[in-house]
């Protein structure tokens, strides 16, 4: 086949397809014409590929058809638009869905931590099992405070962020087991409570709260959120409702991995507070106020934007286009 003659005969159709693809708006007739041309040019491409699949003409027609196909199917939103939708709708809606479970976990965690703290502070045998008098004195007077400033603030904040983000991701990913989340939360509550009890027994409870709360307000809340997401997946596995168990787990898993991704940003902010605010020379009330402001900002974000997004139909799941079609079951 003479490629030059073939090009000359069909060039008008190819150019016309380009013109239609570039137009901002198409009439009904023009849309029909573009579809006909798309099919015709597809046939031309098939003919050329059967003869010269690696030719420049074949590549050019492939590019034309790709642009036309994008016009038919619609152009995906750009990265920044997707990012805005994620933070304005998907993430707050996902946080909002698990708000009550987050609060319940927080209350239980606090009760367990205070229980261990009271037990440690008022039971000499427990304190003696935690170390010698010299070791506890060293911890209370130096180690507890120095922990927040013995490394450069930036590297310390980064280490705290990655560690806490890893814990949060584990809670979400392994939550389906029903055991991992209670285990992690119990361990953390015990650790916080025993440390507080030791500080209280030596008259340094005020120091404990001064250093633990500025970042702890948001850091612990983030762990509660991760725990709530993990347990939500576990409960979906136990009670999928009208959906099949596999479909329910897929939907909840996608929605709650949104939570995990959002917690990376939340814990980054918490890490900055722990690295730069907690050990800073700022007055204690100001450090506490900054930590509480971050905590309050999260709940405003969740309860205001989250409620609005939830009422608008967002659940934190992928869009229907990204999630794929669902099989209709009865």
Secondary structure per residue as TSV (DSSP state, phi and psi in degrees):
chain	resnum	aa	ss	phi	psi
A	1	X	-	360.0	139.5
A	2	X	-	-82.0	108.7
A	3	X	H	-65.3	-35.7
A	4	X	H	-65.7	-43.0
A	5	X	H	-65.5	-41.1
A	6	X	H	-61.6	-40.8
A	7	X	H	-65.4	-44.5
A	8	X	H	-62.7	-38.2
A	9	X	H	-69.4	-37.9
A	10	X	H	-104.9	-1.4
A	11	X	H	-58.4	-35.3
A	12	X	H	-61.3	-42.9
A	13	X	H	-64.1	-40.5
A	14	X	H	-66.1	-42.8
A	15	X	H	-66.6	-39.1
A	16	X	H	-64.6	-38.4
A	17	X	H	-62.4	-40.3
A	18	X	H	-61.5	-42.1
A	19	X	H	-62.5	-45.4
A	20	X	H	-65.8	-38.5
A	21	X	H	-63.9	-36.0
A	22	X	H	-80.7	-16.5
A	23	X	-	-67.7	138.1
A	24	X	S	-66.8	-41.4
A	25	X	-	-131.2	144.1
A	26	X	-	-121.9	141.3
A	27	X	-	-76.3	173.2
A	28	X	H	-60.4	-42.3
A	29	X	H	-65.6	-40.6
A	30	X	H	-67.3	-36.5
A	31	X	H	-63.0	-43.4
A	32	X	H	-62.7	-40.7
A	33	X	H	-63.5	-41.3
A	34	X	H	-64.0	-38.7
A	35	X	H	-65.0	-41.9
A	36	X	H	-63.3	-45.2
A	37	X	H	-64.2	-37.4
A	38	X	H	-60.3	-45.5
A	39	X	H	-65.6	-38.5
A	40	X	H	-67.7	-44.5
A	41	X	H	-68.4	-31.5
A	42	X	H	-61.4	-39.5
A	43	X	H	-64.8	-42.2
A	44	X	H	-59.5	-42.6
A	45	X	H	-64.3	-39.0
A	46	X	H	-62.2	-41.0
A	47	X	H	-64.1	-45.5
A	48	X	H	-66.1	-40.2
A	49	X	H	-66.0	-26.9
A	50	X	H	-72.6	-18.5
A	51	X	H	-108.8	-49.7
A	52	X	H	-138.4	76.8
A	53	X	T	-65.3	-25.7
A	54	X	T	-100.0	13.9
A	55	X	S	-78.1	162.3
A	56	X	H	-64.3	-35.4
A	57	X	H	-64.2	-40.1
A	58	X	H	-62.7	-43.6
A	59	X	H	-64.9	-38.9
A	60	X	H	-65.4	-42.7
A	61	X	H	-67.6	-36.1
A	62	X	H	-60.6	-41.2
A	63	X	H	-66.1	-41.4
A	64	X	H	-60.1	-46.1
A	65	X	H	-66.8	-34.5
A	66	X	H	-63.4	-43.7
A	67	X	H	-63.7	-41.1
A	68	X	H	-66.1	-39.7
A	69	X	H	-64.9	-38.7
A	70	X	H	-62.8	-37.3
A	71	X	H	-67.4	-36.8
A	72	X	H	-68.0	-47.8
A	73	X	H	-85.6	-14.4
A	74	X	-	96.2	143.3
A	75	X	-	-86.5	133.4
A	76	X	-	-68.1	151.8
A	77	X	-	-65.6	154.7
A	78	X	-	-77.8	173.3
A	79	X	H	-59.4	-44.1
A	80	X	H	-68.3	-33.2
A	81	X	H	-68.2	-42.2
A	82	X	H	-61.4	-40.2
A	83	X	H	-64.8	-41.5
A	84	X	H	-64.4	-41.8
A	85	X	H	-63.7	-39.5
A	86	X	I	-60.6	-49.6
A	87	X	I	-80.4	-23.7
A	88	X	I	-91.7	-25.0
A	89	X	I	-128.9	-58.1
A	90	X	I	-63.4	-51.0
A	91	X	H	-67.1	-50.2
A	92	X	H	-62.0	-34.5
A	93	X	H	-65.2	-40.2
A	94	X	H	-65.4	-41.6
A	95	X	H	-62.8	-41.9
A	96	X	H	-63.7	-36.9
A	97	X	H	-61.8	-29.8
A	98	X	T	-112.0	21.7
A	99	X	H	-61.9	-44.8
A	100	X	H	-69.7	-39.2
A	101	X	H	-65.7	-35.8
A	102	X	H	-60.5	-45.1
A	103	X	H	-64.7	-44.0
A	104	X	H	-61.4	-45.0
A	105	X	H	-61.9	-40.9
A	106	X	H	-62.1	-41.6
A	107	X	H	-65.5	-45.4
A	108	X	H	-63.5	-44.1
A	109	X	H	-58.6	-47.4
A	110	X	H	-62.4	-41.6
A	111	X	H	-63.6	-43.1
A	112	X	H	-64.9	-43.7
A	113	X	H	-62.4	-45.0
A	114	X	H	-65.3	-35.6
A	115	X	H	-62.1	-47.4
A	116	X	H	-65.0	-39.0
A	117	X	H	-63.2	-44.9
A	118	X	H	-63.7	-42.0
A	119	X	H	-62.3	-45.5
A	120	X	H	-66.8	-42.3
A	121	X	H	-68.4	-26.0
A	122	X	T	-113.7	11.5
A	123	X	-	-127.5	101.1
A	124	X	H	-55.2	-35.9
A	125	X	H	-62.8	-35.5
A	126	X	H	-67.2	-44.3
A	127	X	H	-62.7	-41.8
A	128	X	H	-66.3	-30.4
A	129	X	H	-72.9	-19.2
A	130	X	H	-83.5	-12.9
A	131	X	-	152.5	174.0
A	132	X	-	-74.5	167.3
A	133	X	H	-59.6	-39.6
A	134	X	H	-66.2	-41.4
A	135	X	H	-64.6	-42.9
A	136	X	H	-67.2	-38.1
A	137	X	H	-62.7	-41.6
A	138	X	H	-61.9	-44.0
A	139	X	I	-63.9	-47.1
A	140	X	I	-67.9	-41.6
A	141	X	I	-88.6	-25.7
A	142	X	I	-130.7	-55.8
A	143	X	I	-61.8	-41.3
A	144	X	H	-60.3	-44.7
A	145	X	H	-76.5	-42.2
A	146	X	H	-65.5	-22.8
A	147	X	T	-54.8	-35.2
A	148	X	T	-84.6	-9.0
A	149	X	T	-133.5	2.6
A	150	X	S	-74.2	-17.0
A	151	X	S	-117.8	156.9
A	152	X	-	-53.6	141.7
A	153	X	H	-56.8	-42.4
A	154	X	H	-65.3	-46.1
A	155	X	H	-68.7	-35.6
A	156	X	H	-65.3	-44.2
A	157	X	H	-61.6	-40.2
A	158	X	H	-65.5	-40.6
A	159	X	H	-65.8	-43.1
A	160	X	H	-62.9	-43.5
A	161	X	H	-60.0	-51.4
A	162	X	H	-64.8	-38.7
A	163	X	H	-64.2	-48.5
A	164	X	H	-68.9	-37.4
A	165	X	H	-63.3	-37.2
A	166	X	H	-65.3	-42.6
A	167	X	H	-61.7	-44.4
A	168	X	H	-63.0	-43.6
A	169	X	H	-64.1	-37.0
A	170	X	H	-63.5	-41.6
A	171	X	H	-60.2	-40.5
A	172	X	H	-73.3	-46.6
A	173	X	H	-69.0	-39.2
A	174	X	T	-98.9	7.6
A	175	X	G	-62.4	-26.1
A	176	X	G	-61.1	-22.4
A	177	X	G	-69.2	-25.0
A	178	X	S	78.4	-7.6
A	179	X	S	-112.9	-32.9
A	180	X	H	-64.6	-43.9
A	181	X	H	-62.9	-51.4
A	182	X	H	-58.7	-36.9
A	183	X	H	-63.2	-48.9
A	184	X	H	-64.4	-43.9
A	185	X	H	-65.5	-40.9
A	186	X	H	-63.6	-44.1
A	187	X	H	-59.9	-44.9
A	188	X	H	-67.9	-40.7
A	189	X	H	-62.9	-41.8
A	190	X	H	-62.8	-45.1
A	191	X	H	-62.1	-45.9
A	192	X	H	-64.1	-44.3
A	193	X	H	-64.0	-44.1
A	194	X	H	-66.1	-39.5
A	195	X	H	-63.7	-43.3
A	196	X	H	-64.5	-38.5
A	197	X	H	-63.4	-41.6
A	198	X	H	-63.3	-43.8
A	199	X	H	-63.4	-41.0
A	200	X	H	-65.0	-39.4
A	201	X	H	-63.6	-22.8
A	202	X	T	-106.7	16.0
A	203	X	T	74.4	22.8
A	204	X	-	-119.2	30.2
A	205	X	H	-63.3	-36.5
A	206	X	H	-61.8	-41.0
A	207	X	H	-62.7	-40.5
A	208	X	H	-57.8	-51.2
A	209	X	H	-69.6	-32.2
A	210	X	H	-63.6	-35.1
A	211	X	H	-95.4	-23.9
A	212	X	H	-90.1	-30.5
A	213	X	H	-79.4	-36.5
A	214	X	H	-52.2	-45.9
A	215	X	H	-94.3	-25.2
A	216	X	H	-65.9	-31.6
A	217	X	H	-49.8	-52.4
A	218	X	H	-88.6	-35.0
A	219	X	H	-62.8	-47.4
A	220	X	H	-68.3	-37.4
A	221	X	H	-60.5	-38.8
A	222	X	H	-63.0	-39.1
A	223	X	H	-66.8	-37.7
A	224	X	H	-63.0	-40.8
A	225	X	H	-62.7	-45.1
A	226	X	H	-61.8	-41.3
A	227	X	H	-63.2	-40.8
A	228	X	H	-63.6	-40.3
A	229	X	H	-64.1	-43.7
A	230	X	H	-63.2	-43.6
A	231	X	H	-69.1	-29.1
A	232	X	H	-64.7	-40.2
A	233	X	H	-65.1	-41.4
A	234	X	H	-59.8	-44.9
A	235	X	H	-68.3	-32.8
A	236	X	H	-64.0	-37.0
A	237	X	H	-65.7	-39.2
A	238	X	H	-72.4	-44.7
A	239	X	-	-131.3	85.8
A	240	X	-	-75.7	-8.5
A	241	X	T	73.6	-146.1
A	242	X	T	-73.9	-11.0
A	243	X	S	-84.5	159.8
A	244	X	-	-66.9	154.2
A	245	X	H	-60.3	-40.4
A	246	X	H	-66.2	-43.9
A	247	X	H	-65.9	-40.1
A	248	X	H	-64.1	-43.9
A	249	X	H	-65.0	-38.7
A	250	X	H	-63.5	-46.6
A	251	X	H	-65.2	-48.2
A	252	X	H	-66.2	-38.7
A	253	X	H	-61.6	-43.8
A	254	X	H	-64.2	-43.2
A	255	X	H	-64.2	-42.0
A	256	X	H	-84.9	-16.7
A	257	X	H	-69.7	-23.9
A	258	X	H	-59.8	-40.9
A	259	X	H	-60.3	-45.4
A	260	X	H	-60.0	-42.8
A	261	X	H	-65.7	-40.5
A	262	X	H	-64.4	-34.8
A	263	X	H	-67.2	-25.2
A	264	X	H	-59.9	-42.8
A	265	X	H	-70.7	-41.5
A	266	X	H	-61.7	-44.7
A	267	X	H	-72.4	-24.6
A	268	X	H	-63.6	-44.2
A	269	X	H	-65.0	-42.6
A	270	X	H	-61.7	-39.9
A	271	X	H	-63.4	-38.2
A	272	X	H	-62.3	-41.5
A	273	X	I	-63.6	-44.3
A	274	X	I	-68.2	-33.6
A	275	X	I	-81.2	-32.9
A	276	X	I	-114.0	-28.6
A	277	X	I	-96.7	-47.9
A	278	X	T	-54.4	-48.5
A	279	X	T	-89.4	5.6
A	280	X	S	-73.0	162.2
A	281	X	S	-80.0	9.8
A	282	X	S	-62.8	151.9
A	283	X	-	-57.7	144.3
A	284	X	H	-54.7	-43.9
A	285	X	H	-60.4	-34.9
A	286	X	H	-70.6	-39.9
A	287	X	H	-62.2	-42.8
A	288	X	H	-64.0	-39.1
A	289	X	H	-64.7	-40.7
A	290	X	H	-64.2	-44.9
A	291	X	H	-62.1	-41.5
A	292	X	H	-69.0	-33.2
A	293	X	H	-63.4	-40.2
A	294	X	H	-63.9	-43.9
A	295	X	H	-60.3	-46.4
A	296	X	H	-65.5	-37.2
A	297	X	H	-62.5	-37.9
A	298	X	H	-61.2	-46.7
A	299	X	H	-70.7	-32.0
A	300	X	H	-65.1	-44.6
A	301	X	I	-58.0	-43.8
A	302	X	I	-72.5	-47.7
A	303	X	I	-79.5	-27.5
A	304	X	I	-93.5	-64.3
A	305	X	I	-65.6	-38.6
A	306	X	H	-63.5	-44.4
A	307	X	H	-63.5	-41.8
A	308	X	H	-63.7	-43.7
A	309	X	H	-67.3	-39.6
A	310	X	H	-63.1	-43.8
A	311	X	H	-66.8	-24.3
A	312	X	T	-83.0	-0.9
A	313	X	T	103.9	-0.1
A	314	X	-	-79.7	143.6
A	315	X	-	-131.5	4.0
A	316	X	S	88.4	-2.5
A	317	X	-	-79.2	167.4
A	318	X	-	-66.0	160.0
A	319	X	-	-65.7	160.3
A	320	X	H	-58.4	-32.2
A	321	X	H	-67.1	-40.3
A	322	X	H	-82.4	-34.5
A	323	X	H	-73.9	-26.1
A	324	X	-	92.3	171.4
A	325	X	-	-75.5	148.8
A	326	X	-	-103.1	143.7
A	327	X	-	-80.5	127.4
A	328	X	-	-75.6	124.6
A	329	X	-	-126.7	157.9
A	330	X	-	-119.1	360.0
